[in-house]
Amino acid sequence: MTSSQLLGYTTFAYLASAILYLGLFVFRARKIGPLATTVTAAAWLVNTAGIGLRWQESYQMGIGYAPLSNMYESLVFFAWSIAILYLGLEWKYKNRVLGAFAMPFAFLSMAYASLSTQFGKEIKPLIPALQSNWLIAHVITCFVGYAAFAVACGFGIMYLLRAKSEERGGGTPGSLMATLPELKMIDDLTHKTIIFGFLWLSAGIITGAIWANSAWGTYWSWDPKETWSLITWFMYAATLHARFTRGWSGKRIAWLAIIGFFAVIFTYYGVNFWLSGLHSYGRG
Amino acid sequence: MSKEENTIWRFFASVKLALFVLFILAATSIIGTLIPQNNPPSFYFQEFGPNLARLFLILDFHRMYNSWWFLTLLMLFSMNLIVCTLDRLPNVWRMVVVDNLATPLERLTKMEQRAELASSASPAAAADALRGILAGRGWKARSAEMPEGTLLFAQKGAWSRLGVYCVHLSILVIFIGAIIGAIFGFKAGVLIPEGNSVSEVYEYGTERPIPLGFDLRCDRFAVEYYENGMPKEYRSNLTVTDRQQNETFSRAIEVNDPLDHRGITFYQASYEPTNEFLVQIETPAGKEKKLFRIPAGQQIAWPGTDISFGIINMAEGERGNDTRFKIWFSDGKGEPAVFWMPNAVSASIPRDGGEYLFSLRQIYATGLQVAKDPGVWVVYIGCGLMLLGLYVAFFLSHRRIWVYIKPEGSASRVLLAGSSNKNRVGFERNFAELTEAITKDPSFTDTEVAS
């Protein structure tokens, strides 16, 4: 058994999980709920094992490092973070419909990691700049934050769907959208997930700054990756202020959760592939 | 003029300004990620054509994060943070330190969380029992005697109301740290060939020499490679000679592991081969040995012997470490030897009088980034404050519980009331658990629970 096999299975398991949750929602097949949860938990365990095995394999190759150092490994960890975050939310809120709006992100991340030809998937030794203990702290904090923003985006979409259906008078008990949680609850969940992500994003920017200072002697150099992470931070900071002090909620917060996630994607992906800078090794 | 009427104060204190500034900062920051920064003007003319280039230069888009308008935005942001905090802090501080035992009793009957209980015990005994139950759950109650009964009050996390201001303060602390760094620090670079010393470095951008106050020598620079040819480590062995402090020490630095001396930090940043070489020649049977430091492309003579030699060509390999050199060597007897050899090895040269040993190593120059930033610890303290503040602001809440006990005959009636400024759902659960714990005490009975 190799880590790439395990991570291959993970992709299919997240696909199964996403399909089960979507089926549960669209066909109101509440009965498959426990199956969906089991598949997701199993997928997450396989994902964990895949990351662990890849870590071990890197040691066997004599270049041991935490598998968090390139585009492929970060996508795998992104999927891992989304899955565990979602499982935590499902356990806390006892609501499986949420999965239909969260697990597709985990699947897409794994699928993109597996299928893209833009970057290598092999275990490669670390270039000198990446050999730092801050690597682990920086990548974990950033991706837990990104995962939260992905899930918040899913909840934003869920909110807009239900709100639209209610506007059309479809909010009657029989309709599909009425099986979604109450608008108030989705709104609250979106907000809480954004808060969670914001704390981790802040920690991610800070660990990155400390790392940059220990590697280059400057904690902030307005490199495109740094700047985009700050742009993302500004956007979510504005969102939180709009809610706390101007009472924004509902559709506006839902839209901001979606727009904010675009900034996250640009920070994560766009900067690596469309702009140049210190993080361009992320292409590898 | 009071601050409520002062329109300038109101302008800076407004959340609308905060939202506007955050949005504008986010939007304008994009410019510098699309237009490459800190290049000479000619670059922009070449890349974008004269019209756009002129516009960029007028608007400082080529160094926008230091431009007057971006710094003005950051100033506006800071003013907004300061004024908004000063505007709101007094009220919030009052909430933190207010004497909650002075809360009017009729307010208790309107609180979101309420429970009414009866007790068979006397008010004094009931108050003691309640104080004990509260203490058992971590609520330290104070009490006050009221005209008709006793009021207990306990709270948790009052100071959590300050969390958001801790975040605001942290941003200002980070800015102060950055300003200290900009005024009292520098960012510079220097290239030191192996075996050479420097006593000054050159500021980035201006190339102004900055004296270090001590000497820094590069003893050796080395690149280590992985088996697949990727660079594994860049390492410089450095020696600091500080005459003022009368100390000399050597230390190896790597990427991510800099050297710090008297607040100046040296980071491994780059390297380049020089045109100089170390050559060692050993005559047959090891009779004599001599080390030369020579440039390429010159004929060098070993004084007192017939030996002369030179490096006459080089061929770069695919990887950095497999450059080959063409050597010319003569011992004055017969045809000179001409051969290729790789870097950093010894080659034997068979001659009539025996074998010469010829070793060659190209001298490299290490490129160091040099930084002095006395503000960096201020920035780090700001970062710590920010994480602490965010945690407190988002995850802790100010929870308050009042218990009013008044006599009813020889027994007592109890009104339990509570409020929380955040996480009302969590507090509702806390409150229900507390009520349940009280009613488990046999002297109390639940008369009515309202939520």
HADDOCK unambig.tbl for C-alpha pairs under 7 A between the chains (distance, minus, plus):
assign (segid A and resid 127 and name CA) (segid B and resid 231 and name CA) 6.32 0.50 0.50
assign (segid A and resid 127 and name CA) (segid B and resid 232 and name CA) 5.93 0.50 0.50
assign (segid A and resid 128 and name CA) (segid B and resid 232 and name CA) 5.76 0.50 0.50
assign (segid A and resid 128 and name CA) (segid B and resid 233 and name CA) 5.30 0.50 0.50
assign (segid A and resid 128 and name CA) (segid B and resid 255 and name CA) 5.92 0.50 0.50
assign (segid A and resid 129 and name CA) (segid B and resid 255 and name CA) 5.88 0.50 0.50
assign (segid A and resid 129 and name CA) (segid B and resid 256 and name CA) 6.54 0.50 0.50
assign (segid A and resid 132 and name CA) (segid B and resid 256 and name CA) 6.35 0.50 0.50
assign (segid A and resid 199 and name CA) (segid B and resid 390 and name CA) 6.43 0.50 0.50
assign (segid A and resid 203 and name CA) (segid B and resid 387 and name CA) 6.83 0.50 0.50
assign (segid A and resid 206 and name CA) (segid B and resid 383 and name CA) 6.49 0.50 0.50
assign (segid A and resid 214 and name CA) (segid B and resid 256 and name CA) 5.56 0.50 0.50
assign (segid A and resid 214 and name CA) (segid B and resid 257 and name CA) 6.94 0.50 0.50
assign (segid A and resid 215 and name CA) (segid B and resid 255 and name CA) 5.91 0.50 0.50
assign (segid A and resid 215 and name CA) (segid B and resid 256 and name CA) 4.14 0.50 0.50
assign (segid A and resid 215 and name CA) (segid B and resid 257 and name CA) 6.96 0.50 0.50
assign (segid A and resid 215 and name CA) (segid B and resid 267 and name CA) 6.85 0.50 0.50
assign (segid A and resid 216 and name CA) (segid B and resid 267 and name CA) 6.17 0.50 0.50
assign (segid A and resid 217 and name CA) (segid B and resid 267 and name CA) 6.73 0.50 0.50
assign (segid A and resid 217 and name CA) (segid B and resid 371 and name CA) 5.72 0.50 0.50
assign (segid A and resid 224 and name CA) (segid B and resid 33 and name CA) 4.83 0.50 0.50
assign (segid A and resid 227 and name CA) (segid B and resid 29 and name CA) 6.73 0.50 0.50
assign (segid A and resid 231 and name CA) (segid B and resid 26 and name CA) 4.57 0.50 0.50
assign (segid A and resid 231 and name CA) (segid B and resid 29 and name CA) 6.91 0.50 0.50
assign (segid A and resid 234 and name CA) (segid B and resid 22 and name CA) 5.56 0.50 0.50
assign (segid A and resid 234 and name CA) (segid B and resid 26 and name CA) 5.90 0.50 0.50
assign (segid A and resid 235 and name CA) (segid B and resid 23 and name CA) 6.84 0.50 0.50
assign (segid A and resid 235 and name CA) (segid B and resid 26 and name CA) 6.86 0.50 0.50
assign (segid A and resid 238 and name CA) (segid B and resid 19 and name CA) 5.50 0.50 0.50
assign (segid A and resid 238 and name CA) (segid B and resid 22 and name CA) 6.10 0.50 0.50
